[in-house]
Amino acid sequence: MKDREQGRHLPRLRRRYPRIPIVTTVATPARVLVVGFGNSLMADDGAGPEVVRRLNDGHLPAGVRAEDGGADSLRLPGLWRGEPDIWLVDAVTAGGEPGSIIRLGHDEVLALPQRHATAHALSLPEGLRWISLSYREMATVRYRFWGLVVRRLSLVSGLSDEVGAAVDRLVLEILRELEH
Amino acid sequence: MSQSARSIVIPHLGRVEGHGGIHVKVVGNTVHEVNMDIFEGSRYYEALLKGKHFLEVQGIITRVCAICSANHTVAALTALEEALGITQSERIHTLRGLLLLGATIESHALHVFALALPDFLGFDSVISMASKYPSEVAFALKLKQLGNRVQELIGGRAVHPINTLVGGFGKIPRHRDLKALRDELAAALDPLMGTVELVGSLPVPTWAAQPTVYVALRPYEEAFRFRGVTICTSRGEEFPIASYRDVIREFTVEHSHAKHSALASGETYMVGSLARLKLWGHYLGGRARQAFDRLFPGGVVDNVLLNNCAQLVELVHCVEHGVEVCDELLGMPEVPREMVEYEVRAGRGIGAIEVPRGTLFHEYELDGEGRVLSANVITPTAQNLANVERDMRAAVENLLGASEPIEDARLKLNLEMVARAYDPCISCSVHVTRL
């Protein structure tokens, strides 16, 4: 028992059936990296990480990964494993009522206002541009963006009702888009 | 005859939610008011930590800051371990040192290349700078990622480290990974020295220069280090770390959410790269010494705009010393994990370390069950704030006193350059996209 617990000296399992090569006509699923940005201790800013957590709790299709990007979009290259598509989820401060979901395509997200997010961080579009300038292999990545309009940004753990409900809808929306 | 009043307002300097920033009021050529307001997040975290078990502290404190999470983690662990009577093993001490180097590489690379250098080269952003300096701009982000990679290897993941624990590490990096990291660090040195040449060729304006008191920790050994044993000032004073609350007098001001700091004498002071070089630059060696000599040919002089150059010198030091630390770790036997055994007890501990923006203090008091009774965090940005306002006042007075009149737009840019030179940490604990 001790050996079993330590994972050593286990008897080799006998293969019960001969190995059969798998031939499939199903196309290889598109590889997608979903990244949620934000801080889960700052109320609705935690929407991005919460979407990621929910996606990982469910059954993501093969070839899809979901990662918590924290509060620094410039860490994206460290999370990227060659996926041709990166889908970004972030809290946004305008664009509708709290809990609204804003969906932007590749060109639209890169055209967002390039204002510094903080004194030592860049705006998301500026960060994405810098990444494509520095990592030629990422220059062809196609981005999609979902913004969840926040109700509150303060040091409170947990999402507001509106943003919590929006996270539910967005997780379903992302899963639907992954099927196509 | 009444003189015309002039207000210079920079409303959004690093404020995510938009209130605050810099406000300067000038009547004639006399500066009447200089206020800089920031959101200083760590204060709010102190309340959140009260009542939490000490093992929960890291998971919370790592979210204080997007770019300083490893620094806050090391400061918190140092304080908690002192409270619990834990002595770090040599390997733990060395690994944490490497973690701090990685965090400084990440932070300084971003600040020097993306936030400060465009000002000096006349570009409005790092992206527009790429039109003339494409290789420097590409190298900068790769250097930042190298800093991330150091933290990922030691902290266990890229965002919010989980491998750093009270008493040790859950997993010790494998030698093959350390070797790969060592080679990456070594390869970054030559291009980094190229940047030193570029920056060394740029004139640094002197309109913000004025006599300054500098504060930094005395390194724990006779070398340039980010961990120290006492608090030293450029006036020759030296204080035990345990007396930090007496040395650093915090006070509130009406115009800011963040507390300001001054020495007991009432003088404001500066912490950060320039302070470290002023006090301990003589300990630099190798390529970092060459960088120091190139950028500070006459030694450190009073001018906050030179803090950008000081950060570049520290970048060279961090990369160069990172190679040495990797070699040191590779000389130790490979082990899967290392933890010091300890018992939970009541106690109080202080962790003081040098982080990219200056000296960071964490203090925790624990009860017999290991719950946090009190927490105190003093960040470098909070310590620098009063000095930022002092330097801004001097800068405006110097600029207004110049023979040629200066437009508001130019004044604003120059004030932003002063604020940016301090590399202030402003509400970076959130990531919100503004539409």
Interface residues (C-beta under 8 A of the other chain):
Chain A: F37 G38 N39 S40 L41 M42 D45 G48 D68 G69 G70 A71 D72 S73 L74 R75 P77 G78 L79 D90 A91 V92 T93 A94 G95 I102 L112 P113 Q114 R115 H116 A117 T118 A119 H120 A121 L122 S123 L124 E126 R129 W130 I131 L133 S134 Y135 F145 G147 V150 L153 L155
Chain B: H12 L13 G14 V16 E17 G41 Y44 Y45 L48 I60 R63 A66 I67 S69 S107 L110 H111 A114 L115 S125 V126 I127 A130 P134 V137 A138 F139 A140 L141 K142 K144 Q145 N148 R149 E152 A158 V159 H160 A419 R420 D423 P424 C425 I426 S427 C428 S429 V430 H431 V432 T433 R434 L435
